[in-house]
């Protein structure tokens, strides 16, 4: 009887132990991802949606693929293509690649490790990367804050808040975490581009944290024929309590102002008629008496009526032709020779300069004569015979 009870207890214990060894579940996947687990002989399992991640198992993601794993505490881990990570209970060890961690569990702290760094977090989101060739660990916090430290000095940690970036590099400051620095929108988009294929991350928007423009609300335009509804409610109900206003008419011009419909032609036409009446000569219709002298005395003096001939307007083209003077054109060779002579001859400025130089001499004629004699004396003077 005792043996049967022990066998029953063992039979119930083995499934519970197997169920309890799972530390995560695949909730989204694209492409190929694999899980390796086991101590002596590691077993390889191709991951699918709903696959369990055993404790101490390693997950490898193929290039161009991704896998999303939710652990037993509700945390979400997005592993990009080329990522290699190991899962423990409440701990993830990132061996290479990129991981996007998201958590809403503030009561229990989670950890993500690399070879040279440790990240402890509560609720928030961050992107964590590790390059196994250069040995550089990088952290970009998107929401909340994270405690970041070197793996050899876990007590010397820095708090990295949302919108800040830090790293651990053995060639920088003896491997201690660099002071967190604010990064711009371009750096954030560069790291987010690694997870472009993840469907659940396409609607995330942290642009405003990194200095981007806030997301504006899209205004939805209603159909004009509807007209009487406003945001799904009756428009008449909105106008019941609206106080009616009144229209105030303000006259901005005097009553004596001529309306624009009168037109400028009528205005200037009437003004021109007034000018003609006051300034133009008026024909009276009187006759002019003409007396003729030098003719024979027998010639009677005749009174003739003088009528002014009607003025005929001459076209402008005819007047221009009559008034133009004929200009005799010189040959081209003559014009060139005259131009060359003018260019070679000294100008008026040069002539004036030469004239002034002759008038305003530096020395008098006697002194200049003495200078010439001294120059000739120097040229003829010699020590030898």
VEXTORVO-773521 format. One record per residue (C-alpha): residue in one letter; x, y, z; residue number from 1. Coordinates in steps of 0.2 Angstrom, whole numbers, plus 5000, padded with zeros to 4 digits. Example, Ala and Ser with C-alpha at 12.3 -4.5 7.8 and 13.67 -1.06 7.14 Angstrom:
REM VEXTORVO-773521
+------+------+-------+------+-----+
: type : east : north :   up : seq :
+------+------+-------+------+-----+
:    A : 5062 :  4978 : 5039 :   1 :
:    S : 5068 :  4995 : 5036 :   2 :
+------+------+-------+------+-----+
REM end
This chain:
REM VEXTORVO-773521
+------+------+-------+------+-----+
: type : east : north :   up : seq :
+------+------+-------+------+-----+
:    X : 5000 :  5000 : 5000 :   1 :
:    X : 5014 :  5012 : 5004 :   2 :
:    X : 5023 :  5008 : 4988 :   3 :
:    X : 5007 :  5012 : 4978 :   4 :
:    X : 5005 :  5029 : 4987 :   5 :
:    X : 5023 :  5033 : 4983 :   6 :
:    X : 5021 :  5029 : 4965 :   7 :
:    X : 5005 :  5039 : 4964 :   8 :
:    X : 5014 :  5054 : 4972 :   9 :
:    X : 5029 :  5052 : 4960 :  10 :
:    X : 5017 :  5051 : 4945 :  11 :
:    X : 5008 :  5068 : 4950 :  12 :
:    X : 5025 :  5076 : 4954 :  13 :
:    X : 5033 :  5073 : 4938 :  14 :
:    X : 5020 :  5083 : 4927 :  15 :
:    X : 5020 :  5097 : 4940 :  16 :
:    X : 5039 :  5098 : 4939 :  17 :
:    X : 5038 :  5098 : 4920 :  18 :
:    X : 5025 :  5112 : 4920 :  19 :
:    X : 5034 :  5122 : 4932 :  20 :
:    X : 5050 :  5122 : 4923 :  21 :
:    X : 5043 :  5133 : 4909 :  22 :
:    X : 5048 :  5151 : 4910 :  23 :
:    X : 5040 :  5158 : 4895 :  24 :
:    X : 5028 :  5156 : 4880 :  25 :
:    X : 5029 :  5161 : 4862 :  26 :
:    X : 5015 :  5174 : 4859 :  27 :
:    X : 5021 :  5180 : 4841 :  28 :
:    X : 5033 :  5173 : 4829 :  29 :
:    X : 5039 :  5176 : 4811 :  30 :
:    X : 5052 :  5166 : 4802 :  31 :
:    X : 5062 :  5153 : 4810 :  32 :
:    X : 5067 :  5152 : 4828 :  33 :
:    X : 5074 :  5138 : 4838 :  34 :
:    X : 5076 :  5133 : 4856 :  35 :
:    X : 5090 :  5122 : 4864 :  36 :
:    X : 5088 :  5115 : 4881 :  37 :
:    X : 5095 :  5100 : 4891 :  38 :
:    X : 5111 :  5098 : 4901 :  39 :
:    X : 5120 :  5083 : 4894 :  40 :
:    X : 5112 :  5081 : 4877 :  41 :
:    X : 5104 :  5097 : 4871 :  42 :
:    X : 5088 :  5095 : 4861 :  43 :
:    X : 5083 :  5107 : 4847 :  44 :
:    X : 5065 :  5112 : 4845 :  45 :
:    X : 5058 :  5124 : 4831 :  46 :
:    X : 5048 :  5137 : 4840 :  47 :
:    X : 5030 :  5140 : 4835 :  48 :
:    X : 5015 :  5150 : 4842 :  49 :
:    X : 5011 :  5144 : 4859 :  50 :
:    X : 5028 :  5135 : 4861 :  51 :
:    X : 5034 :  5134 : 4879 :  52 :
:    X : 5052 :  5140 : 4884 :  53 :
:    X : 5059 :  5128 : 4897 :  54 :
:    X : 5071 :  5135 : 4911 :  55 :
:    X : 5089 :  5136 : 4906 :  56 :
:    X : 5085 :  5135 : 4888 :  57 :
:    X : 5093 :  5145 : 4874 :  58 :
:    X : 5084 :  5154 : 4860 :  59 :
:    X : 5091 :  5158 : 4843 :  60 :
:    X : 5082 :  5169 : 4830 :  61 :
:    X : 5087 :  5168 : 4812 :  62 :
:    X : 5091 :  5183 : 4802 :  63 :
:    X : 5076 :  5192 : 4795 :  64 :
:    X : 5064 :  5184 : 4808 :  65 :
:    X : 5058 :  5188 : 4825 :  66 :
:    X : 5050 :  5180 : 4840 :  67 :
:    X : 5040 :  5188 : 4855 :  68 :
:    X : 5040 :  5179 : 4872 :  69 :
:    X : 5030 :  5182 : 4887 :  70 :
:    X : 5037 :  5176 : 4903 :  71 :
:    X : 5028 :  5169 : 4919 :  72 :
:    X : 5027 :  5187 : 4927 :  73 :
:    X : 5019 :  5195 : 4912 :  74 :
:    X : 5034 :  5203 : 4904 :  75 :
:    X : 5036 :  5204 : 4885 :  76 :
:    X : 5052 :  5201 : 4876 :  77 :
:    X : 5054 :  5205 : 4857 :  78 :
:    X : 5070 :  5197 : 4850 :  79 :
:    X : 5075 :  5203 : 4833 :  80 :
:    X : 5084 :  5193 : 4819 :  81 :
:    X : 5101 :  5187 : 4823 :  82 :
:    X : 5098 :  5187 : 4842 :  83 :
:    X : 5104 :  5174 : 4854 :  84 :
:    X : 5098 :  5174 : 4872 :  85 :
:    X : 5096 :  5162 : 4887 :  86 :
:    X : 5081 :  5162 : 4898 :  87 :
:    X : 5081 :  5159 : 4917 :  88 :
:    X : 5067 :  5161 : 4930 :  89 :
:    X : 5065 :  5180 : 4931 :  90 :
:    X : 5082 :  5183 : 4922 :  91 :
:    X : 5086 :  5184 : 4903 :  92 :
:    X : 5104 :  5183 : 4897 :  93 :
:    X : 5107 :  5192 : 4881 :  94 :
:    X : 5122 :  5184 : 4872 :  95 :
:    X : 5121 :  5194 : 4855 :  96 :
:    X : 5109 :  5205 : 4846 :  97 :
:    X : 5094 :  5216 : 4851 :  98 :
:    X : 5080 :  5214 : 4863 :  99 :
:    X : 5065 :  5225 : 4867 : 100 :
:    X : 5058 :  5223 : 4884 : 101 :
:    X : 5042 :  5229 : 4891 : 102 :
:    X : 5035 :  5226 : 4908 : 103 :
:    X : 5020 :  5233 : 4919 : 104 :
:    X : 5025 :  5223 : 4934 : 105 :
:    X : 5032 :  5236 : 4946 : 106 :
:    X : 5031 :  5225 : 4962 : 107 :
:    X : 5044 :  5213 : 4956 : 108 :
:    X : 5061 :  5218 : 4948 : 109 :
:    X : 5067 :  5209 : 4932 : 110 :
:    X : 5085 :  5208 : 4926 : 111 :
:    X : 5093 :  5207 : 4909 : 112 :
:    X : 5112 :  5202 : 4909 : 113 :
:    X : 5126 :  5202 : 4896 : 114 :
:    X : 5144 :  5197 : 4898 : 115 :
:    X : 5149 :  5214 : 4905 : 116 :
:    X : 5133 :  5223 : 4911 : 117 :
:    X : 5117 :  5220 : 4922 : 118 :
:    X : 5100 :  5229 : 4919 : 119 :
:    X : 5087 :  5229 : 4933 : 120 :
:    X : 5070 :  5236 : 4929 : 121 :
:    X : 5052 :  5237 : 4936 : 122 :
:    X : 5038 :  5244 : 4924 : 123 :
:    X : 5044 :  5252 : 4908 : 124 :
:    X : 5051 :  5249 : 4891 : 125 :
:    X : 5069 :  5249 : 4885 : 126 :
:    X : 5080 :  5242 : 4870 : 127 :
:    X : 5095 :  5232 : 4875 : 128 :
:    X : 5109 :  5227 : 4863 : 129 :
:    X : 5125 :  5217 : 4865 : 130 :
:    X : 5139 :  5215 : 4852 : 131 :
:    X : 5149 :  5199 : 4855 : 132 :
:    X : 5163 :  5205 : 4844 : 133 :
:    X : 5166 :  5222 : 4852 : 134 :
:    X : 5160 :  5217 : 4869 : 135 :
:    X : 5149 :  5233 : 4870 : 136 :
:    X : 5132 :  5234 : 4879 : 137 :
:    X : 5120 :  5248 : 4875 : 138 :
:    X : 5104 :  5253 : 4883 : 139 :
:    X : 5090 :  5265 : 4877 : 140 :
:    X : 5076 :  5268 : 4889 : 141 :
:    X : 5059 :  5272 : 4881 : 142 :
:    X : 5048 :  5273 : 4897 : 143 :
:    X : 5051 :  5272 : 4915 : 144 :
:    X : 5068 :  5271 : 4922 : 145 :
:    X : 5081 :  5257 : 4923 : 146 :
:    X : 5096 :  5253 : 4934 : 147 :
:    X : 5112 :  5250 : 4924 : 148 :
:    X : 5129 :  5243 : 4930 : 149 :
:    X : 5144 :  5234 : 4926 : 150 :
:    X : 5143 :  5215 : 4929 : 151 :
:    X : 5159 :  5216 : 4940 : 152 :
:    X : 5153 :  5231 : 4950 : 153 :
:    X : 5134 :  5228 : 4952 : 154 :
:    X : 5134 :  5241 : 4966 : 155 :
:    X : 5140 :  5255 : 4956 : 156 :
:    X : 5124 :  5258 : 4945 : 157 :
:    X : 5117 :  5273 : 4936 : 158 :
:    X : 5098 :  5277 : 4934 : 159 :
:    X : 5093 :  5279 : 4916 : 160 :
:    X : 5077 :  5288 : 4913 : 161 :
:    X : 5066 :  5289 : 4898 : 162 :
:    X : 5074 :  5297 : 4883 : 163 :
:    X : 5092 :  5293 : 4889 : 164 :
:    X : 5105 :  5282 : 4882 : 165 :
:    X : 5121 :  5274 : 4890 : 166 :
:    X : 5133 :  5260 : 4887 : 167 :
:    X : 5146 :  5249 : 4895 : 168 :
:    X : 5163 :  5246 : 4885 : 169 :
:    X : 5179 :  5239 : 4892 : 170 :
:    X : 5189 :  5252 : 4882 : 171 :
:    X : 5179 :  5267 : 4890 : 172 :
:    X : 5181 :  5273 : 4908 : 173 :
:    X : 5188 :  5256 : 4914 : 174 :
:    X : 5171 :  5247 : 4910 : 175 :
:    X : 5160 :  5258 : 4921 : 176 :
:    X : 5143 :  5264 : 4914 : 177 :
:    X : 5144 :  5280 : 4905 : 178 :
:    X : 5134 :  5294 : 4912 : 179 :
:    X : 5116 :  5294 : 4904 : 180 :
:    X : 5114 :  5306 : 4889 : 181 :
:    X : 5099 :  5312 : 4880 : 182 :
:    X : 5097 :  5306 : 4862 : 183 :
:    X : 5088 :  5313 : 4848 : 184 :
:    X : 5074 :  5307 : 4837 : 185 :
:    X : 5086 :  5300 : 4823 : 186 :
:    X : 5095 :  5289 : 4836 : 187 :
:    X : 5078 :  5282 : 4842 : 188 :
:    X : 5072 :  5278 : 4825 : 189 :
:    X : 5088 :  5270 : 4821 : 190 :
:    X : 5087 :  5258 : 4835 : 191 :
:    X : 5068 :  5255 : 4832 : 192 :
:    X : 5071 :  5251 : 4814 : 193 :
:    X : 5078 :  5234 : 4820 : 194 :
:    X : 5061 :  5229 : 4825 : 195 :
:    X : 5051 :  5235 : 4810 : 196 :
:    X : 5044 :  5218 : 4806 : 197 :
:    X : 5036 :  5216 : 4824 : 198 :
:    X : 5018 :  5219 : 4821 : 199 :
:    X : 5014 :  5224 : 4840 : 200 :
:    X : 5027 :  5238 : 4839 : 201 :
:    X : 5021 :  5247 : 4824 : 202 :
:    X : 5008 :  5257 : 4833 : 203 :
:    X : 5021 :  5262 : 4847 : 204 :
:    X : 5025 :  5281 : 4847 : 205 :
:    X : 5039 :  5288 : 4858 : 206 :
:    X : 5043 :  5302 : 4846 : 207 :
:    X : 5038 :  5316 : 4858 : 208 :
:    X : 5050 :  5309 : 4871 : 209 :
:    X : 5065 :  5311 : 4859 : 210 :
:    X : 5060 :  5328 : 4853 : 211 :
:    X : 5048 :  5324 : 4840 : 212 :
:    X : 5032 :  5333 : 4836 : 213 :
:    X : 5017 :  5327 : 4846 : 214 :
:    X : 5004 :  5316 : 4838 : 215 :
:    X : 4989 :  5327 : 4832 : 216 :
:    X : 4971 :  5321 : 4831 : 217 :
:    X : 4964 :  5318 : 4814 : 218 :
:    X : 4949 :  5329 : 4811 : 219 :
:    X : 4935 :  5319 : 4803 : 220 :
:    X : 4925 :  5329 : 4790 : 221 :
:    X : 4906 :  5325 : 4789 : 222 :
:    X : 4896 :  5325 : 4773 : 223 :
:    X : 4889 :  5342 : 4768 : 224 :
:    X : 4872 :  5334 : 4765 : 225 :
:    X : 4870 :  5328 : 4782 : 226 :
:    X : 4872 :  5345 : 4789 : 227 :
:    X : 4861 :  5344 : 4804 : 228 :
:    X : 4871 :  5332 : 4815 : 229 :
:    X : 4886 :  5337 : 4825 : 230 :
:    X : 4897 :  5324 : 4832 : 231 :
:    X : 4883 :  5311 : 4832 : 232 :
:    X : 4870 :  5322 : 4841 : 233 :
:    X : 4856 :  5333 : 4834 : 234 :
:    X : 4863 :  5350 : 4829 : 235 :
:    X : 4846 :  5358 : 4834 : 236 :
:    X : 4849 :  5353 : 4852 : 237 :
:    X : 4865 :  5362 : 4852 : 238 :
:    X : 4857 :  5378 : 4847 : 239 :
:    X : 4843 :  5378 : 4860 : 240 :
:    X : 4853 :  5387 : 4873 : 241 :
:    X : 4863 :  5398 : 4861 : 242 :
:    X : 4860 :  5417 : 4863 : 243 :
:    X : 4855 :  5426 : 4847 : 244 :
:    X : 4866 :  5440 : 4842 : 245 :
:    X : 4863 :  5455 : 4831 : 246 :
:    X : 4871 :  5463 : 4816 : 247 :
:    X : 4878 :  5480 : 4818 : 248 :
:    X : 4880 :  5490 : 4802 : 249 :
:    X : 4895 :  5503 : 4802 : 250 :
:    X : 4895 :  5515 : 4787 : 251 :
:    X : 4913 :  5518 : 4782 : 252 :
:    X : 4911 :  5531 : 4768 : 253 :
:    X : 4902 :  5548 : 4766 : 254 :
:    X : 4885 :  5549 : 4757 : 255 :
:    X : 4893 :  5562 : 4745 : 256 :
:    X : 4905 :  5548 : 4738 : 257 :
:    X : 4902 :  5543 : 4720 : 258 :
:    X : 4897 :  5525 : 4719 : 259 :
:    X : 4909 :  5514 : 4710 : 260 :
:    X : 4895 :  5509 : 4697 : 261 :
:    X : 4896 :  5527 : 4690 : 262 :
:    X : 4913 :  5523 : 4682 : 263 :
:    X : 4929 :  5533 : 4679 : 264 :
:    X : 4924 :  5537 : 4661 : 265 :
:    X : 4908 :  5546 : 4666 : 266 :
:    X : 4917 :  5556 : 4679 : 267 :
:    X : 4931 :  5562 : 4668 : 268 :
:    X : 4920 :  5565 : 4654 : 269 :
:    X : 4909 :  5577 : 4663 : 270 :
:    X : 4925 :  5586 : 4670 : 271 :
:    X : 4932 :  5587 : 4652 : 272 :
:    X : 4916 :  5596 : 4646 : 273 :
:    X : 4918 :  5609 : 4660 : 274 :
:    X : 4936 :  5612 : 4655 : 275 :
:    X : 4931 :  5615 : 4637 : 276 :
:    X : 4918 :  5627 : 4642 : 277 :
:    X : 4930 :  5638 : 4652 : 278 :
:    X : 4946 :  5637 : 4642 : 279 :
:    X : 4943 :  5633 : 4624 : 280 :
:    X : 4939 :  5648 : 4612 : 281 :
:    X : 4922 :  5651 : 4606 : 282 :
:    X : 4918 :  5653 : 4588 : 283 :
:    X : 4907 :  5669 : 4585 : 284 :
:    X : 4903 :  5667 : 4567 : 285 :
:    X : 4909 :  5685 : 4562 : 286 :
:    X : 4917 :  5689 : 4545 : 287 :
:    X : 4935 :  5696 : 4543 : 288 :
:    X : 4937 :  5711 : 4531 : 289 :
:    X : 4952 :  5709 : 4519 : 290 :
:    X : 4959 :  5725 : 4510 : 291 :
:    X : 4970 :  5723 : 4495 : 292 :
:    X : 4984 :  5736 : 4491 : 293 :
:    X : 4995 :  5738 : 4476 : 294 :
:    X : 4983 :  5735 : 4462 : 295 :
:    X : 4976 :  5747 : 4450 : 296 :
:    X : 4965 :  5761 : 4457 : 297 :
:    X : 4951 :  5755 : 4445 : 298 :
:    X : 4951 :  5739 : 4454 : 299 :
:    X : 4937 :  5740 : 4466 : 300 :
:    X : 4939 :  5735 : 4484 : 301 :
:    X : 4931 :  5719 : 4487 : 302 :
:    X : 4925 :  5712 : 4503 : 303 :
:    X : 4929 :  5694 : 4504 : 304 :
:    X : 4924 :  5682 : 4517 : 305 :
:    X : 4939 :  5671 : 4525 : 306 :
:    X : 4935 :  5654 : 4530 : 307 :
:    X : 4948 :  5644 : 4539 : 308 :
:    X : 4952 :  5628 : 4530 : 309 :
:    X : 4948 :  5612 : 4538 : 310 :
:    X : 4964 :  5605 : 4547 : 311 :
:    X : 4968 :  5588 : 4541 : 312 :
:    X : 4979 :  5577 : 4552 : 313 :
:    X : 4995 :  5571 : 4545 : 314 :
:    X : 5000 :  5553 : 4550 : 315 :
:    X : 5014 :  5552 : 4562 : 316 :
:    X : 5024 :  5541 : 4550 : 317 :
:    X : 5023 :  5555 : 4536 : 318 :
:    X : 5028 :  5569 : 4548 : 319 :
:    X : 5043 :  5559 : 4554 : 320 :
:    X : 5049 :  5556 : 4536 : 321 :
:    X : 5048 :  5574 : 4532 : 322 :
:    X : 5057 :  5580 : 4547 : 323 :
:    X : 5071 :  5568 : 4547 : 324 :
:    X : 5087 :  5574 : 4540 : 325 :
:    X : 5097 :  5564 : 4528 : 326 :
:    X : 5113 :  5558 : 4536 : 327 :
:    X : 5127 :  5553 : 4524 : 328 :
:    X : 5135 :  5537 : 4531 : 329 :
:    X : 5154 :  5535 : 4530 : 330 :
:    X : 5163 :  5519 : 4525 : 331 :
:    X : 5167 :  5507 : 4539 : 332 :
:    X : 5186 :  5508 : 4536 : 333 :
:    X : 5186 :  5527 : 4539 : 334 :
:    X : 5176 :  5525 : 4555 : 335 :
:    X : 5189 :  5512 : 4561 : 336 :
:    X : 5204 :  5523 : 4557 : 337 :
:    X : 5196 :  5537 : 4566 : 338 :
:    X : 5193 :  5526 : 4581 : 339 :
:    X : 5211 :  5520 : 4581 : 340 :
:    X : 5217 :  5538 : 4580 : 341 :
:    X : 5206 :  5543 : 4594 : 342 :
:    X : 5212 :  5528 : 4605 : 343 :
:    X : 5231 :  5531 : 4601 : 344 :
:    X : 5231 :  5550 : 4604 : 345 :
:    X : 5232 :  5556 : 4622 : 346 :
:    X : 5216 :  5559 : 4631 : 347 :
:    X : 5211 :  5576 : 4638 : 348 :
:    X : 5216 :  5570 : 4655 : 349 :
:    X : 5234 :  5565 : 4649 : 350 :
:    X : 5236 :  5581 : 4641 : 351 :
:    X : 5231 :  5590 : 4656 : 352 :
:    X : 5243 :  5580 : 4667 : 353 :
:    X : 5258 :  5583 : 4655 : 354 :
:    X : 5254 :  5601 : 4656 : 355 :
:    X : 5253 :  5602 : 4674 : 356 :
:    X : 5269 :  5592 : 4676 : 357 :
:    X : 5279 :  5605 : 4666 : 358 :
:    X : 5272 :  5619 : 4676 : 359 :
:    X : 5274 :  5611 : 4693 : 360 :
:    X : 5292 :  5605 : 4693 : 361 :
:    X : 5301 :  5598 : 4708 : 362 :
:    X : 5316 :  5609 : 4706 : 363 :
:    X : 5320 :  5625 : 4697 : 364 :
:    X : 5329 :  5625 : 4680 : 365 :
:    X : 5346 :  5629 : 4688 : 366 :
:    X : 5345 :  5615 : 4700 : 367 :
:    X : 5340 :  5603 : 4686 : 368 :
:    X : 5354 :  5609 : 4676 : 369 :
:    X : 5366 :  5606 : 4690 : 370 :
:    X : 5359 :  5588 : 4693 : 371 :
:    X : 5363 :  5584 : 4675 : 372 :
:    X : 5381 :  5590 : 4676 : 373 :
:    X : 5383 :  5580 : 4692 : 374 :
:    X : 5377 :  5564 : 4683 : 375 :
:    X : 5388 :  5567 : 4668 : 376 :
:    X : 5403 :  5570 : 4680 : 377 :
:    X : 5400 :  5554 : 4689 : 378 :
:    X : 5399 :  5544 : 4673 : 379 :
:    X : 5416 :  5551 : 4667 : 380 :
:    X : 5425 :  5550 : 4684 : 381 :
:    X : 5437 :  5535 : 4686 : 382 :
:    X : 5451 :  5531 : 4698 : 383 :
:    X : 5462 :  5522 : 4685 : 384 :
:    X : 5471 :  5530 : 4670 : 385 :
+------+------+-------+------+-----+
REM end
